[in-house]
Amino acid sequence: MFSGIVETQGRIAKIAKDGAICTLEVDAPKIASGVEVSDSVAVNGCCLTVVSKSGSTLSFQAVPETLQRTNLGDLIEGSSVNLERALQVNARLGGHFVSGHIDGLAILEKIVDHDGECFDYYFRIDETLAKNMASKGSVAVDGVSLTLVRCERNLFSVALIPYTLSETTLGTKKIGDKVNIETDILSKYVQRLVEAQKWN
């Protein structure tokens, strides 16, 4: 379980494929000392297990399903990724509960710059994701906990401050880039309850 408060950005040092398995080596000097093999780390919001560690480099393995359903499959050596270690039970929860299980992808469609003071990011999404979004609710975008502003059938927006843009990979996103989306866990249960009513 995570909070969506990104701790640091890591850099993809190496990508290696061995059959169906893809190994991502991530240089993460700011958190590596506090990470052990078998720990869970959110990489762009996707929960992955540390399979090995060497100095400041953490290695993760991803199966084809993960690569196809997230933007991890688009990474290249040198790419930056958002990193967050799993929550500790006694830690403050500054964002919202994030499971690290990606629901789908969104595409950055528009950026509105309000004189450099804040920025509105608009993302195009599938209707199935939109059903689990509500204005003022929470969403994790590439692992970043954000508050939803505008929610439409195939579009949502979030407001970002310069700090968030500088401390996460969202500041380097360009129009057309794909991001990982995890909708709020409570919305999923509500949606499931609504669907279950139709069974009777």
trRosetta pair geometry for C-beta under 8 A, 3 or more apart (Angstrom, degrees):
i j d omega theta_ij theta_ji phi_ij phi_ji
1 86 6.4 78 56 -159 49 90
1 87 5.1 -45 99 29 89 119
1 97 6.3 -35 -165 -155 112 87
1 98 7.2 130 -170 71 60 50
1 99 6.4 -37 -111 -111 65 49
1 100 7.6 -147 -111 -5 23 104
2 42 4.8 10 -75 -34 163 141
2 45 8.0 -160 74 -138 153 56
2 47 7.4 -162 -20 -85 121 97
2 84 5.2 90 -152 111 126 129
2 86 6.3 -93 -78 -122 74 47
2 87 5.9 170 -116 -31 28 93
2 97 8.0 116 71 -165 46 42
2 98 4.3 -43 77 77 92 103
2 99 7.5 -129 26 -36 85 2
2 100 5.6 95 0 -55 121 99
2 143 7.3 -40 126 -153 155 93
3 84 7.2 -138 46 -179 75 143
3 87 5.7 107 -36 -84 94 114
3 91 7.7 -112 -40 114 140 124
3 93 5.4 -167 -119 -147 119 67
3 94 5.9 71 157 48 140 70
3 95 4.2 127 155 38 80 103
3 96 7.0 127 -163 46 59 23
3 97 7.4 -37 -110 -96 50 31
3 98 6.3 49 139 18 1 105
3 145 6.4 -55 143 -34 63 144
4 45 7.7 21 -114 -112 76 96
4 84 7.4 -97 -100 -39 11 174
4 95 3.5 -153 66 145 98 157
4 96 5.9 10 18 44 137 69
4 98 4.5 125 -51 -32 90 142
4 138 7.6 -179 16 179 169 119
4 140 4.8 -128 -110 -107 117 103
4 143 6.4 -177 -130 169 60 52
4 144 6.0 72 -178 174 87 20
4 145 2.5 104 115 -48 134 96
4 146 7.7 -128 167 -13 133 54
5 84 6.6 124 77 -121 52 131
5 94 4.8 49 -64 72 146 116
5 95 4.7 -164 -42 -30 82 115
5 145 6.2 -28 -55 19 57 121
6 9 7.5 29 162 -65 128 65
6 82 4.5 -72 -123 -163 130 108
6 83 6.8 89 -159 57 84 40
6 84 5.5 -102 -118 -60 43 103
6 143 6.0 95 -84 115 97 108
6 144 5.7 -32 -28 -94 117 80
6 167 6.6 154 85 132 116 97
6 168 4.9 113 40 -96 161 102
7 30 6.9 -176 138 114 98 120
7 31 5.7 76 114 -72 139 132
7 83 5.9 -60 58 100 95 81
7 84 5.2 135 -4 -110 94 58
7 85 6.4 16 -11 6 154 83
8 28 6.5 123 93 -157 127 89
8 30 4.0 162 -95 68 163 140
8 31 5.6 -165 28 -23 131 108
8 83 5.4 -19 70 60 76 109
9 80 4.8 2 177 -173 121 111
9 81 6.7 149 -159 71 70 35
9 82 6.2 -43 -104 -96 70 46
9 83 6.8 144 -122 10 18 92
9 167 7.6 -175 -29 174 104 46
9 168 6.9 154 -72 -133 105 32
9 169 6.2 131 -121 -57 118 82
10 26 4.2 41 143 173 141 110
10 27 6.0 165 -169 76 86 48
10 28 3.9 -35 -105 -83 118 90
10 31 8.0 -71 -70 36 110 112
10 43 7.6 -56 47 -126 131 92
10 58 7.5 -59 -139 40 156 110
10 80 7.1 149 77 -156 38 59
10 81 5.2 -23 62 62 90 91
10 83 4.8 66 -16 -35 111 133
11 26 6.9 146 69 -159 34 65
11 27 4.7 -15 60 54 91 105
11 28 8.0 179 24 -66 60 55
11 78 6.6 -23 -172 -147 103 31
11 79 7.3 156 -154 81 58 38
11 80 5.8 -34 -97 -99 66 62
11 81 7.6 167 -90 17 19 80
12 15 6.4 8 176 -49 122 97
12 24 6.3 -67 -129 -162 98 96
12 25 7.2 98 -164 74 58 58
12 26 6.1 -40 -99 -102 48 69
12 27 7.9 -95 -14 13 1 82
12 75 5.3 147 -65 167 159 120
12 76 6.9 149 85 99 145 29
12 77 5.4 -133 114 -124 101 37
12 78 6.3 -32 66 28 90 23
12 79 4.5 26 13 51 126 84
12 80 7.8 -123 -3 -67 82 17
12 81 6.6 83 -48 -16 89 114
13 25 4.6 -67 66 110 100 103
13 26 6.6 161 5 -117 91 14
13 27 4.6 98 -52 -33 117 99
13 57 5.8 -55 26 -122 155 119
13 77 6.9 1 162 -145 17 91
14 23 7.8 0 109 107 94 95
14 24 7.9 160 86 -158 56 36
14 25 4.1 19 51 41 91 125
14 77 6.2 14 -101 -107 33 112
15 22 6.7 -10 -169 -174 91 101
15 23 7.3 160 -155 82 43 57
15 24 6.0 -7 -108 -107 76 64
15 25 7.5 -140 -66 23 36 79
15 75 6.8 161 -79 104 137 99
15 76 7.1 -91 0 -143 143 35
15 77 6.0 -130 3 -60 96 81
16 22 7.3 157 83 -158 42 54
16 23 4.7 -10 62 57 93 105
16 25 7.5 43 1 -15 101 106
17 21 7.1 159 -153 89 56 50
17 22 5.1 -24 -99 -103 80 73
17 23 7.6 -170 -79 18 30 72
18 21 5.3 -16 66 68 84 100
18 23 7.0 27 6 -11 105 109
20 63 6.3 14 142 -147 104 75
20 64 5.6 -68 -166 -27 95 106
21 61 5.4 -20 -167 -164 109 114
21 62 7.5 135 -160 66 60 39
21 63 6.7 -39 -104 -97 61 59
22 61 6.9 142 76 -158 46 59
22 62 4.9 -28 68 64 100 90
22 63 7.8 174 21 -88 85 12
22 64 7.9 111 -10 -74 109 50
22 67 6.0 74 20 -67 148 136
22 73 7.9 124 32 -107 172 70
23 51 7.5 -93 -128 57 102 138
23 59 5.8 -4 -174 -170 106 106
23 60 7.1 155 -155 80 57 40
23 61 5.3 -30 -97 -98 69 73
23 62 7.9 169 -87 18 23 72
24 43 7.2 120 99 176 150 167
24 48 7.7 -20 51 177 124 168
24 59 7.0 156 81 -153 47 54
24 60 4.8 -15 60 62 98 94
24 61 7.6 178 17 -87 75 23
24 62 6.4 36 -12 -5 113 114
24 72 7.0 -81 -59 -169 151 111
24 75 7.0 38 -122 86 124 149
25 57 5.4 5 -178 -177 99 117
25 58 7.4 160 -155 81 53 37
25 59 5.1 -22 -100 -98 72 81
26 43 6.8 -145 -59 -119 159 125
26 57 6.8 152 76 -155 38 64
26 58 5.1 -22 63 63 94 88
26 59 7.6 168 17 -87 72 30
26 60 6.8 18 -3 4 115 108
26 81 6.4 -67 -127 48 129 131
26 83 7.2 147 150 -81 146 129
27 56 5.7 41 -159 114 73 102
27 57 5.4 -35 -95 -96 60 77
28 31 5.2 -37 151 51 114 92
28 32 5.1 141 89 -55 84 89
28 35 7.5 31 94 10 132 148
28 56 6.2 -163 67 170 44 82
28 57 7.4 114 21 -118 72 28
28 58 5.4 -14 27 7 124 115
28 83 5.6 80 -126 -60 132 176
29 32 5.9 -39 -120 8 25 119
29 56 4.0 -9 -90 -149 68 143
31 34 5.6 -72 -169 51 64 102
31 35 5.8 59 138 -29 89 115
31 41 7.9 132 119 -126 142 127
31 83 6.1 -152 27 124 148 132
31 85 6.0 -171 -169 -41 134 113
32 35 5.7 -70 -145 36 34 111
32 53 6.8 148 -163 -157 96 113
32 55 7.1 14 149 130 156 46
32 56 4.3 -171 6 -140 161 53
32 57 7.2 28 -115 6 141 18
32 58 6.1 -156 -112 -45 89 99
34 85 6.7 -63 111 -64 111 164
35 39 5.1 -138 -158 58 78 152
35 41 6.6 6 -129 -67 136 127
35 50 5.8 145 163 -63 114 163
35 53 6.7 173 104 -103 98 140
35 58 6.0 -16 107 -96 150 133
35 85 6.4 -144 -88 -103 96 119
36 39 5.2 111 59 -31 65 114
36 50 7.0 150 102 80 33 142
36 53 7.2 -98 -147 -8 31 153
37 50 5.4 -131 -124 113 39 101
37 51 6.8 20 -148 178 93 16
37 52 6.2 9 -108 -104 115 30
37 53 5.7 -130 -61 -3 83 106
38 49 6.3 -18 -145 -169 36 107
38 50 6.5 -44 15 67 18 85
39 49 7.3 153 79 -151 33 61
39 50 4.9 18 54 19 81 123
39 85 6.9 -24 162 -145 129 96
39 86 6.7 -148 -176 9 87 114
40 47 5.4 -7 -170 -164 114 98
40 48 7.2 147 -152 74 64 31
40 49 6.0 -40 -96 -95 62 62
40 50 7.7 -138 -76 -5 16 83
40 85 7.8 113 89 -163 62 55
40 86 4.5 67 73 -55 101 124
40 100 7.0 -178 169 34 121 175
41 47 7.7 148 76 -146 29 52
41 48 6.0 -31 67 66 78 82
41 49 7.9 129 21 -115 76 16
41 50 6.1 66 -3 -50 116 97
41 58 6.8 36 17 145 163 156
41 60 7.2 -112 60 -79 111 129
41 83 6.0 -14 177 -157 114 91
41 84 7.0 156 -165 76 66 41
41 85 5.7 -38 -110 -103 80 53
41 86 7.2 -95 -81 -29 39 76
42 45 5.5 -4 179 -126 112 20
42 46 6.5 136 -157 56 65 29
42 47 5.7 -33 -95 -85 70 57
42 48 7.7 125 -116 16 22 75
42 82 7.4 -25 117 112 95 92
42 83 6.9 146 78 -155 65 38
42 84 4.4 -4 50 57 113 95
42 85 7.9 -133 16 -59 80 8
42 86 7.8 127 -23 -75 88 56
42 98 7.1 30 -100 116 156 125
42 100 4.9 -130 -100 -110 97 107
42 143 4.9 143 143 -128 122 127
43 46 5.4 -37 67 62 76 88
43 48 5.1 -7 9 15 118 127
43 60 6.3 -131 -23 20 152 170
43 72 6.8 65 110 -100 115 118
43 81 5.2 4 -169 159 84 139
43 82 7.4 141 -163 75 35 58
43 83 6.3 -3 -103 -100 60 72
43 143 7.6 -147 114 -52 11 149
44 70 7.0 133 98 171 121 119
44 71 6.2 -105 153 66 154 102
44 72 6.5 -178 50 -71 135 82
44 81 5.1 -80 -43 -154 92 94
44 82 5.4 106 -93 41 44 89
44 142 4.7 -57 -159 -157 78 80
44 143 5.5 -170 175 -11 21 116
44 169 7.2 -31 -105 36 91 146
44 179 7.9 -147 -175 -154 107 66
44 180 5.3 111 140 11 98 132
45 82 6.9 32 -33 77 70 123
45 98 7.0 -92 -146 175 87 134
45 100 6.6 -176 168 -128 52 55
45 102 6.3 98 114 -85 106 96
45 140 5.2 146 -132 141 128 117
45 141 7.5 -142 -51 123 151 13
45 142 5.3 -170 -11 177 117 21
45 143 3.0 -152 -64 -61 70 70
45 144 7.4 -75 -67 -1 111 50
45 180 4.6 -170 64 95 126 129
45 182 5.8 -162 173 -6 125 118
46 66 6.7 109 -176 -163 141 108
46 70 5.1 21 -74 -132 142 165
46 72 6.0 -68 35 -41 159 128
46 100 6.2 81 -174 -176 22 80
46 102 5.4 -27 -95 -32 89 119
46 143 7.5 -83 -2 -63 49 108
46 180 6.1 -111 -47 -140 94 167
47 99 7.0 -71 -27 140 136 59
47 100 2.6 81 -45 136 103 137
47 101 6.6 -24 16 -56 117 56
48 60 4.0 36 147 -158 137 135
48 61 7.5 167 -165 52 108 42
48 62 6.7 -51 -115 -75 124 89
48 66 8.0 92 -91 -166 100 155
49 60 6.7 138 68 -135 42 83
49 61 7.4 -21 65 39 90 85
50 53 6.2 19 172 -58 123 101
50 58 5.2 -66 -125 -164 107 107
50 59 6.9 93 -160 63 64 54
50 60 6.5 -57 -100 -82 42 77
51 59 5.3 -70 63 103 88 96
51 60 6.4 129 5 -119 96 28
51 61 5.3 40 -23 -12 150 104
52 58 7.9 158 87 -159 49 45
52 59 4.3 5 57 45 87 127
53 57 7.0 160 -156 88 51 58
53 58 5.6 -13 -107 -109 83 63
53 59 7.0 -145 -70 15 39 83
54 57 5.0 -11 66 62 83 106
54 59 7.7 42 6 -23 94 109
62 66 4.3 -119 -166 86 98 135
62 67 5.5 115 130 -54 123 87
62 72 5.7 -158 -121 125 170 145
62 73 8.0 -144 123 -70 143 72
63 66 5.3 99 55 7 66 102
63 67 7.4 -136 101 -3 34 92
64 67 5.6 -61 -146 40 35 110
64 68 6.0 29 160 -18 71 110
65 68 6.1 -62 -146 39 26 107
65 69 6.1 0 166 1 64 118
66 69 6.5 -71 -137 47 23 95
66 70 5.9 -19 177 19 64 119
66 72 6.2 -13 142 55 94 139
66 73 7.8 157 112 -48 62 95
67 70 7.0 -72 -125 54 16 84
67 72 5.7 -97 -112 89 57 95
67 73 3.4 98 180 -80 82 105
68 73 6.1 56 -68 -36 31 157
69 102 6.3 154 129 92 99 119
69 104 7.3 -79 -172 -113 88 43
69 105 7.5 -163 180 -32 48 100
70 73 6.8 130 77 -3 66 87
70 102 4.9 111 -90 42 104 169
70 105 7.1 159 -128 -75 30 99
70 180 5.0 8 -145 -98 92 117
71 74 5.0 -44 -170 31 74 117
71 75 7.3 98 136 -44 75 81
71 105 6.5 120 -52 -121 87 114
71 142 7.4 -33 42 -102 135 96
71 178 4.7 172 -94 103 115 104
71 179 6.4 -41 -21 -118 146 21
71 180 5.6 -121 12 -45 98 85
72 75 5.7 -28 -163 -6 46 119
74 178 6.5 128 -5 52 158 121
75 79 4.4 -135 -151 52 83 157
75 81 7.0 -7 -112 -67 136 116
76 79 5.4 116 53 -34 58 110
80 169 5.1 173 105 -100 105 107
80 172 6.7 93 48 29 131 153
81 169 6.6 -25 -126 -44 21 145
82 142 5.5 112 14 141 134 96
82 143 4.5 -172 99 66 130 128
82 144 6.4 -106 -138 -52 167 88
82 168 5.3 10 -98 -148 119 91
82 169 5.4 -113 -43 5 90 105
83 143 8.0 27 -77 126 10 164
84 143 6.0 -178 7 174 120 125
87 91 5.6 -142 -164 53 79 130
87 93 7.3 14 -135 -98 139 86
88 91 4.3 103 60 -27 87 110
93 96 7.5 63 165 -111 109 22
93 97 7.4 -16 -155 -64 135 68
94 145 7.8 155 105 59 74 148
95 98 6.9 -8 105 -19 129 116
95 138 7.6 119 164 -152 80 133
95 140 7.9 68 156 -95 138 95
95 145 2.9 134 -163 21 124 168
96 138 4.1 22 11 -174 164 170
96 140 7.8 -137 65 -58 100 94
96 145 5.3 155 21 -145 81 125
96 184 6.5 -40 137 -119 146 97
97 185 5.7 -52 100 18 112 132
98 140 4.8 84 -122 -66 127 150
98 143 7.2 108 157 -145 157 59
98 145 6.5 -124 -45 -78 129 98
98 182 5.9 96 -150 95 92 144
99 182 6.8 -162 46 -167 82 141
99 185 6.2 107 -30 -81 113 121
100 143 7.9 22 -112 -110 71 95
100 182 7.4 -48 -86 -80 9 161
101 182 6.6 113 75 -121 52 119
102 105 7.9 29 167 -63 124 63
102 180 4.7 -73 -123 -165 128 109
102 181 6.8 92 -160 62 83 43
102 182 5.7 -94 -114 -69 44 90
103 129 6.0 130 121 -112 121 98
103 132 7.4 -99 -171 57 167 150
103 181 5.6 -63 61 103 95 85
103 182 5.5 128 -3 -119 96 46
103 183 5.3 -8 7 6 162 91
104 125 7.0 100 103 -156 127 95
104 126 5.9 -90 169 29 159 121
104 128 7.3 124 -42 82 156 104
104 129 5.0 -114 49 -68 137 127
104 181 5.3 -18 71 59 70 111
105 178 5.0 -10 -172 -168 123 111
105 179 6.9 143 -157 70 69 38
105 180 6.5 -47 -104 -101 66 42
105 181 6.5 153 -118 8 14 98
106 123 3.9 33 156 170 131 125
106 124 6.3 158 -167 72 78 45
106 125 4.6 -33 -108 -83 99 88
106 129 7.3 -133 -71 104 99 165
106 141 7.3 -57 48 -127 132 98
106 156 7.7 -62 -133 44 150 101
106 178 7.1 145 74 -154 38 60
106 179 5.3 -24 63 61 89 91
106 181 5.0 79 -16 -46 108 128
107 123 6.5 145 68 -160 35 73
107 124 4.6 -18 60 55 95 102
107 125 8.0 -179 22 -69 68 46
107 176 6.4 -18 -172 -147 106 31
107 177 7.2 157 -150 79 63 33
107 178 5.8 -35 -95 -96 69 63
107 179 7.8 164 -92 16 22 78
108 111 7.3 11 176 -51 113 94
108 121 6.4 -53 -135 -169 99 103
108 122 7.5 103 -161 78 57 53
108 123 5.8 -43 -97 -102 45 76
108 173 5.3 137 -44 154 163 122
108 174 7.1 148 80 99 138 28
108 175 5.7 -127 110 -121 98 37
108 176 6.6 -37 66 23 85 22
108 177 5.0 15 21 54 120 82
108 178 7.9 -136 -2 -74 81 18
108 179 6.6 76 -46 -14 93 114
109 122 4.9 -64 67 106 99 98
109 123 6.3 146 5 -124 92 20
109 124 4.7 94 -51 -30 126 98
109 155 7.1 -59 32 -126 151 106
109 175 6.8 37 -160 -146 18 88
110 120 7.9 -2 111 107 93 92
110 121 7.7 160 87 -157 54 39
110 122 4.1 10 54 45 93 123
110 175 7.1 32 -85 -112 32 109
111 119 5.9 -10 -170 -177 96 113
111 120 7.1 155 -158 80 44 55
111 121 5.7 -10 -107 -105 77 66
111 122 7.4 -147 -68 19 34 80
111 175 7.1 -118 -4 -68 99 89
112 119 6.7 157 78 -162 52 59
112 120 4.0 1 52 52 108 105
112 122 7.5 61 -11 -20 98 106
113 116 6.5 16 -179 -61 106 46
113 119 5.6 -17 -104 -110 56 90
114 117 5.3 -64 104 56 95 91
114 118 4.9 0 51 62 124 75
114 119 6.7 -157 15 -82 82 37
114 120 7.2 76 -28 -14 106 91
116 162 7.1 27 172 -73 73 123
117 162 7.7 -81 -157 -27 23 108
118 159 5.6 13 167 -179 125 100
118 160 6.6 158 -165 79 75 42
118 161 5.6 -41 -110 -97 85 57
118 162 7.7 -104 -93 -28 44 70
119 159 7.2 152 77 -158 41 55
119 160 4.9 -25 65 64 93 95
119 161 8.0 170 21 -87 79 14
119 162 8.0 101 -8 -72 107 57
119 165 6.8 57 29 -61 138 140
120 149 7.1 -82 -135 58 102 159
120 157 5.4 7 -177 -177 98 125
120 158 7.5 164 -151 82 56 34
120 159 5.6 -29 -97 -100 69 69
120 160 7.7 165 -90 17 20 78
121 141 8.0 131 99 162 142 171
121 157 6.4 160 81 -152 46 70
121 158 5.4 -12 57 58 97 83
121 159 7.9 173 17 -92 75 20
121 160 5.9 36 -11 -7 113 122
121 170 7.2 -78 -61 -174 164 116
121 173 7.7 50 -136 80 135 138
122 150 7.6 -18 -112 65 92 126
122 155 6.1 -2 -174 -170 99 108
122 156 7.5 173 -149 90 57 32
122 157 4.7 -29 -96 -94 68 95
123 141 7.3 -162 -46 -121 158 128
123 155 6.9 157 81 -152 46 59
123 156 5.7 -15 58 62 94 77
123 157 7.3 163 14 -90 72 42
123 158 7.8 17 -3 4 113 96
123 179 6.8 -73 -122 44 136 123
123 181 7.7 154 139 -79 152 126
124 154 6.1 6 -157 149 75 92
124 155 5.9 -30 -104 -97 53 76
125 129 4.5 -93 168 73 126 130
125 130 5.7 148 93 -55 119 87
125 133 8.0 88 72 -9 161 148
125 154 6.0 -170 65 -166 59 52
125 155 6.8 161 23 -89 84 23
125 156 6.3 8 4 6 132 100
125 181 6.7 42 -117 -40 123 171
126 129 5.1 93 64 6 79 100
126 130 7.3 -145 99 -9 42 90
126 154 7.2 -15 -128 -129 13 84
127 130 5.2 -53 -147 33 40 117
127 131 6.8 53 155 -32 67 93
127 153 5.8 -15 -113 175 95 81
127 154 6.0 -44 -70 -81 72 80
128 131 6.1 -41 -160 15 33 115
129 132 6.3 -70 -168 40 43 100
129 133 6.8 34 143 -22 73 115
129 181 6.0 39 -152 112 144 146
129 183 6.3 179 -160 -49 78 124
130 133 5.5 -66 -150 33 42 114
130 151 6.7 144 -157 -175 86 91
130 152 7.0 -53 -144 98 136 39
130 153 5.7 99 127 -169 167 28
130 154 6.3 -83 -46 -82 146 30
130 155 7.8 29 -101 29 126 30
130 156 7.0 180 -113 -45 83 107
131 191 5.9 93 131 -118 110 130
132 183 3.8 67 115 158 125 161
132 184 6.9 -169 160 45 98 72
132 187 4.1 118 -165 128 81 125
132 188 5.9 15 -130 -73 136 61
132 191 5.6 -55 -88 -38 90 144
133 137 6.2 -174 -160 68 53 132
133 139 6.4 7 -116 -72 106 125
133 148 5.6 159 -172 -114 101 160
133 151 4.7 -171 121 -132 107 128
133 156 5.5 -70 158 -90 160 145
133 183 6.1 -109 -66 -127 77 114
133 187 7.0 46 -66 -163 28 168
134 137 4.2 85 64 -19 80 130
134 148 6.6 127 83 76 34 145
134 151 6.0 -105 -126 22 20 168
134 187 7.0 -178 0 -105 103 127
135 148 5.7 -128 -119 112 33 101
135 149 6.5 6 -138 172 87 21
135 150 6.8 7 -100 -106 105 21
135 151 5.2 -136 -53 8 72 109
136 147 6.4 -13 -144 -174 38 106
136 148 6.6 -51 12 69 16 83
137 147 7.4 154 81 -153 26 63
137 148 5.0 6 60 27 74 124
137 151 7.9 31 33 -55 110 148
137 184 5.5 -109 170 -8 110 146
137 187 6.6 59 -172 -59 150 130
138 145 6.3 -20 -163 -162 113 88
138 146 7.2 140 -154 76 63 39
138 147 6.4 -45 -99 -102 58 53
138 148 7.1 -141 -81 -10 8 91
138 184 4.7 102 67 -83 89 115
139 145 8.0 150 81 -149 35 45
139 146 5.6 -30 69 68 81 89
139 147 7.9 119 24 -130 80 10
139 148 5.4 80 -7 -61 116 98
139 156 7.2 95 -19 127 168 153
139 158 7.1 -124 61 -73 118 127
139 181 6.6 -26 -176 -155 110 89
139 182 7.2 155 -167 78 61 53
139 183 6.0 -31 -117 -116 84 51
139 184 6.7 -78 -78 -38 50 81
140 143 5.8 -2 175 -126 111 19
140 144 6.4 148 -158 61 64 34
140 145 5.7 -28 -98 -87 79 53
140 146 7.3 139 -107 17 28 79
140 180 7.7 -23 116 110 92 91
140 181 7.2 138 79 -158 65 40
140 182 4.2 -2 55 55 114 101
141 144 5.2 -32 66 57 76 95
141 146 5.6 -4 10 12 110 133
141 158 6.7 -131 -13 8 146 157
141 170 6.8 63 110 -92 117 123
141 179 5.2 14 -173 149 87 140
141 180 7.3 142 -165 75 38 58
141 181 6.4 -7 -106 -101 61 68
142 168 7.2 134 98 170 118 118
142 169 6.0 -99 146 65 152 113
142 170 6.5 175 51 -67 134 85
142 179 4.7 -79 -43 -156 98 98
142 180 5.3 108 -92 41 48 88
143 180 7.0 36 -30 74 71 122
144 164 6.8 98 -167 -166 139 111
144 168 5.2 37 -83 -145 133 166
144 170 6.1 -47 5 -34 162 129
146 158 4.3 16 156 -150 138 146
146 160 7.4 -41 -123 -82 127 84
147 158 6.7 134 71 -138 48 91
147 159 7.5 -21 71 39 95 89
148 151 5.6 30 165 -59 130 109
148 156 5.8 -52 -142 -172 104 123
148 157 7.6 102 -163 70 62 47
148 158 6.4 -65 -109 -87 38 82
149 156 7.7 132 52 177 65 76
149 157 4.7 -52 64 93 110 92
149 158 5.9 154 -1 -110 100 29
149 159 5.5 88 -55 -23 140 94
150 155 7.2 -16 117 120 107 96
150 156 6.3 171 89 -153 65 47
150 157 4.1 32 40 29 102 110
151 155 7.9 168 -153 94 29 58
151 156 5.0 5 -107 -111 63 95
152 155 4.4 10 56 57 113 90
152 156 7.0 -167 27 -73 66 52
160 164 4.9 -120 -160 78 92 130
160 165 5.6 97 145 -53 126 95
160 170 6.4 -146 -126 126 156 140
161 164 5.3 97 57 7 72 101
161 165 7.4 -142 98 -2 38 92
162 165 5.5 -62 -149 41 36 112
162 166 6.1 27 158 -17 72 109
163 166 6.0 -63 -147 39 28 104
163 167 6.0 6 163 -4 67 118
164 167 6.2 -68 -135 47 25 99
164 168 5.8 -17 177 19 66 117
164 170 6.4 -9 140 59 93 133
164 171 7.7 164 113 -52 57 97
165 168 7.0 -70 -123 53 17 84
165 170 5.7 -94 -114 94 59 93
165 171 3.4 105 173 -88 75 98
166 171 5.6 74 -72 -60 31 163
167 171 8.0 104 29 -14 36 129
168 171 6.6 129 74 -5 63 90
169 172 5.6 -59 -168 39 64 106
169 173 6.9 85 137 -48 77 88
170 173 5.5 -32 -156 -3 45 121
170 179 7.8 32 -104 -111 84 140
173 177 4.6 -141 -157 63 85 148
173 179 6.9 -11 -116 -64 144 115
174 177 5.2 107 56 -30 63 114
183 187 5.4 -82 150 70 113 131
183 188 6.5 132 92 -54 110 92
184 187 4.5 87 72 0 93 107
184 188 7.4 -161 96 -11 53 82
185 188 5.7 -50 -158 26 40 115
185 189 7.1 35 151 -15 67 101
186 189 5.9 -56 -156 35 38 108
186 190 6.4 37 149 -18 69 106
187 190 5.6 -54 -148 38 36 113
187 191 6.2 39 153 -21 67 106
188 191 5.7 -53 -147 37 31 112
188 192 6.3 33 152 -21 64 106
189 192 5.5 -51 -146 35 33 114
189 193 6.4 37 153 -21 64 103
190 193 5.7 -53 -151 33 32 112
190 194 6.6 32 151 -19 64 104
191 194 5.7 -54 -151 34 32 112
191 195 6.4 30 152 -17 65 106
192 195 5.7 -56 -149 38 32 111
192 196 6.2 37 152 -26 66 107
193 196 5.5 -52 -145 32 31 115
193 197 7.0 43 152 -30 61 95
194 197 5.9 -45 -161 16 34 115
194 198 7.8 33 146 -19 58 98
195 198 6.0 -52 -169 23 44 112
195 199 7.7 51 139 -30 65 95
196 199 5.6 -38 -165 9 49 118
197 200 6.4 -53 -169 24 44 108
